[in-house]
Amino acid sequence: MKIEDALRKIRLLRLVNAENGASEAEAENASNLVRRLMDRFAVRSEETRKSNPSRFRMSWVYWDHILYDFGLELHHFGKRGSVQIGGDKQVLIRLDTGEWRVQQTTPEGTDLLIKDIGVESFQTYLNKNSPRMHSLTGNRRGASRPR
């Protein structure tokens, strides 16, 4: 592991806390791992400050990979994407912020069902609310899944 990898892991592990939904044991384990990584790589706390968010750009690949497991197809243009779930639900995704929301069509218009940030929370939502597609032949694309 390189120092850059350790710094990235320390930054991510610091996000594992009760405010972000982690259990007490998970937060404690993350804190212990941070201390060990900092000791092993002689990292000072100021080196682990959050990096410039404009330097890190997320790609549609992460979102597409999650949706592929559920047999859903991502449609995107620029920094905005959408996914149809069933006949009445639509997911809207903003790549630049990582924000996603699920809207349900009703006779009166649309209702916001959930709004959150990040691919991890999106995958959790899909695990609870969307059936997985299981097929030996693949559910929409071949093994290489070209676009």
C-alpha positions as a Markdown table, in Angstrom:
| # | Residue | x | y | z |
|---|---|---|---|---|
| 1 | Met | 0.0 | 0.0 | 0.0 |
| 2 | Lys | 1.2 | 3.5 | -0.9 |
| 3 | Ile | 0.9 | 6.6 | 1.3 |
| 4 | Glu | -1.7 | 8.0 | -1.1 |
| 5 | Asp | -3.8 | 4.8 | -0.6 |
| 6 | Ala | -3.4 | 5.1 | 3.2 |
| 7 | Leu | -4.5 | 8.8 | 3.1 |
| 8 | Arg | -7.6 | 7.9 | 1.0 |
| 9 | Lys | -8.5 | 5.1 | 3.3 |
| 10 | Ile | -8.1 | 7.3 | 6.4 |
| 11 | Arg | -10.4 | 10.0 | 4.9 |
| 12 | Leu | -13.0 | 7.4 | 4.1 |
| 13 | Leu | -12.8 | 5.6 | 7.4 |
| 14 | Arg | -13.3 | 8.9 | 9.2 |
| 15 | Leu | -16.7 | 9.1 | 7.5 |
| 16 | Val | -17.8 | 5.9 | 9.3 |
| 17 | Asn | -19.5 | 7.4 | 12.4 |
| 18 | Ala | -22.9 | 7.4 | 14.1 |
| 19 | Glu | -24.0 | 10.6 | 12.2 |
| 20 | Asn | -23.6 | 8.8 | 8.9 |
| 21 | Gly | -25.5 | 5.7 | 10.0 |
| 22 | Ala | -22.8 | 3.4 | 11.3 |
| 23 | Ser | -23.2 | 1.4 | 14.5 |
| 24 | Glu | -21.1 | 2.1 | 17.6 |
| 25 | Ala | -19.0 | -1.0 | 16.9 |
| 26 | Glu | -18.4 | 0.0 | 13.3 |
| 27 | Ala | -17.4 | 3.5 | 14.3 |
| 28 | Glu | -15.0 | 2.2 | 16.9 |
| 29 | Asn | -13.4 | -0.3 | 14.4 |
| 30 | Ala | -13.0 | 2.5 | 11.9 |
| 31 | Ser | -11.4 | 4.7 | 14.5 |
| 32 | Asn | -9.0 | 2.0 | 15.4 |
| 33 | Leu | -8.1 | 1.4 | 11.8 |
| 34 | Val | -7.5 | 5.1 | 11.3 |
| 35 | Arg | -5.1 | 5.2 | 14.3 |
| 36 | Arg | -3.2 | 2.1 | 13.0 |
| 37 | Leu | -2.9 | 3.5 | 9.5 |
| 38 | Met | -1.7 | 6.8 | 10.8 |
| 39 | Asp | 0.9 | 5.1 | 13.0 |
| 40 | Arg | 2.1 | 2.7 | 10.3 |
| 41 | Phe | 2.5 | 5.4 | 7.6 |
| 42 | Ala | 3.6 | 8.2 | 10.0 |
| 43 | Val | 0.7 | 10.4 | 8.9 |
| 44 | Arg | 0.0 | 13.7 | 10.6 |
| 45 | Ser | -3.6 | 14.7 | 11.1 |
| 46 | Glu | -3.3 | 17.7 | 8.8 |
| 47 | Glu | -2.3 | 15.4 | 6.0 |
| 48 | Thr | -5.6 | 13.6 | 6.1 |
| 49 | Arg | -7.8 | 16.7 | 5.7 |
| 50 | Lys | -10.5 | 16.4 | 3.0 |
| 51 | Ser | -9.1 | 16.7 | -0.5 |
| 52 | Asn | -10.3 | 19.3 | -2.9 |
| 53 | Pro | -13.8 | 18.0 | -4.1 |
| 54 | Ser | -13.3 | 19.3 | -7.6 |
| 55 | Arg | -10.3 | 17.0 | -8.0 |
| 56 | Phe | -12.4 | 13.9 | -7.5 |
| 57 | Arg | -14.9 | 13.3 | -10.2 |
| 58 | Met | -17.2 | 10.4 | -10.0 |
| 59 | Ser | -18.1 | 8.5 | -13.1 |
| 60 | Trp | -21.3 | 7.0 | -14.4 |
| 61 | Val | -19.7 | 3.6 | -14.2 |
| 62 | Tyr | -20.4 | 3.2 | -10.5 |
| 63 | Trp | -24.1 | 3.9 | -10.9 |
| 64 | Asp | -24.4 | 1.8 | -14.0 |
| 65 | His | -22.7 | -1.2 | -12.3 |
| 66 | Ile | -25.2 | -1.1 | -9.4 |
| 67 | Leu | -28.2 | -0.8 | -11.7 |
| 68 | Tyr | -26.9 | -3.7 | -13.9 |
| 69 | Asp | -27.3 | -6.1 | -11.0 |
| 70 | Phe | -31.0 | -5.2 | -10.8 |
| 71 | Gly | -31.6 | -5.4 | -14.6 |
| 72 | Leu | -32.1 | -1.6 | -14.8 |
| 73 | Glu | -30.7 | 0.7 | -17.5 |
| 74 | Leu | -29.2 | 4.0 | -16.8 |
| 75 | His | -29.9 | 6.9 | -19.2 |
| 76 | His | -27.7 | 9.9 | -18.8 |
| 77 | Phe | -26.7 | 13.1 | -20.4 |
| 78 | Gly | -24.0 | 15.2 | -19.0 |
| 79 | Lys | -24.2 | 15.3 | -15.2 |
| 80 | Arg | -27.8 | 14.1 | -15.0 |
| 81 | Gly | -29.2 | 10.6 | -15.2 |
| 82 | Ser | -32.4 | 8.7 | -14.9 |
| 83 | Val | -33.6 | 5.2 | -14.3 |
| 84 | Gln | -37.2 | 3.8 | -14.7 |
| 85 | Ile | -38.2 | 1.3 | -11.9 |
| 86 | Gly | -41.4 | -0.4 | -12.8 |
| 87 | Gly | -44.1 | 1.7 | -14.4 |
| 88 | Asp | -44.5 | 4.3 | -11.8 |
| 89 | Lys | -41.1 | 5.1 | -10.2 |
| 90 | Gln | -38.2 | 7.0 | -11.6 |
| 91 | Val | -34.8 | 7.6 | -10.1 |
| 92 | Leu | -33.1 | 10.9 | -10.9 |
| 93 | Ile | -29.3 | 11.1 | -10.3 |
| 94 | Arg | -26.9 | 14.1 | -10.3 |
| 95 | Leu | -23.3 | 13.0 | -11.0 |
| 96 | Asp | -21.7 | 16.2 | -9.8 |
| 97 | Thr | -23.2 | 16.0 | -6.3 |
| 98 | Gly | -23.9 | 12.3 | -6.0 |
| 99 | Glu | -27.5 | 13.2 | -5.1 |
| 100 | Trp | -30.2 | 10.8 | -6.1 |
| 101 | Arg | -34.0 | 10.8 | -5.6 |
| 102 | Val | -36.8 | 8.4 | -6.3 |
| 103 | Gln | -40.1 | 9.8 | -7.5 |
| 104 | Gln | -43.4 | 8.0 | -7.9 |
| 105 | Thr | -46.0 | 9.0 | -10.4 |
| 106 | Thr | -49.5 | 9.5 | -9.0 |
| 107 | Pro | -52.7 | 10.7 | -10.5 |
| 108 | Glu | -52.0 | 14.2 | -9.0 |
| 109 | Gly | -48.4 | 14.4 | -10.3 |
| 110 | Thr | -45.3 | 13.0 | -8.6 |
| 111 | Asp | -44.4 | 12.3 | -5.0 |
| 112 | Leu | -40.8 | 12.3 | -3.7 |
| 113 | Leu | -40.3 | 8.9 | -2.0 |
| 114 | Ile | -36.6 | 9.2 | -0.9 |
| 115 | Lys | -33.7 | 11.6 | -1.4 |
| 116 | Asp | -30.1 | 10.8 | -0.5 |
| 117 | Ile | -26.5 | 11.1 | -1.5 |
| 118 | Gly | -24.0 | 8.5 | -2.7 |
| 119 | Val | -23.9 | 5.2 | -4.5 |
| 120 | Glu | -23.7 | 3.2 | -1.3 |
| 121 | Ser | -27.0 | 4.5 | 0.0 |
| 122 | Phe | -28.5 | 4.0 | -3.5 |
| 123 | Gln | -27.5 | 0.4 | -3.5 |
| 124 | Thr | -29.0 | -0.1 | 0.0 |
| 125 | Tyr | -32.2 | 1.4 | -1.3 |
| 126 | Leu | -32.3 | -0.9 | -4.3 |
| 127 | Asn | -31.5 | -3.9 | -2.2 |
| 128 | Lys | -34.6 | -3.2 | -0.1 |
| 129 | Asn | -37.0 | -2.0 | -2.8 |
| 130 | Ser | -36.1 | -3.5 | -6.1 |
| 131 | Pro | -36.1 | -7.1 | -7.2 |
| 132 | Arg | -32.8 | -8.5 | -8.5 |
| 133 | Met | -32.6 | -9.9 | -12.0 |
| 134 | His | -31.1 | -13.3 | -12.1 |
| 135 | Ser | -30.2 | -14.8 | -15.5 |
| 136 | Leu | -27.5 | -17.1 | -16.8 |
| 137 | Thr | -27.5 | -15.2 | -20.1 |
| 138 | Gly | -27.2 | -11.8 | -18.7 |
| 139 | Asn | -30.0 | -9.3 | -18.2 |
| 140 | Arg | -29.2 | -6.6 | -20.8 |
| 141 | Arg | -25.7 | -6.7 | -22.1 |
| 142 | Gly | -23.0 | -9.1 | -22.7 |
| 143 | Ala | -20.0 | -9.9 | -20.5 |
| 144 | Ser | -18.1 | -6.8 | -21.5 |
| 145 | Arg | -21.3 | -4.7 | -21.1 |
| 146 | Pro | -20.4 | -2.1 | -23.8 |
| 147 | Arg | -22.2 | 1.1 | -24.1 |
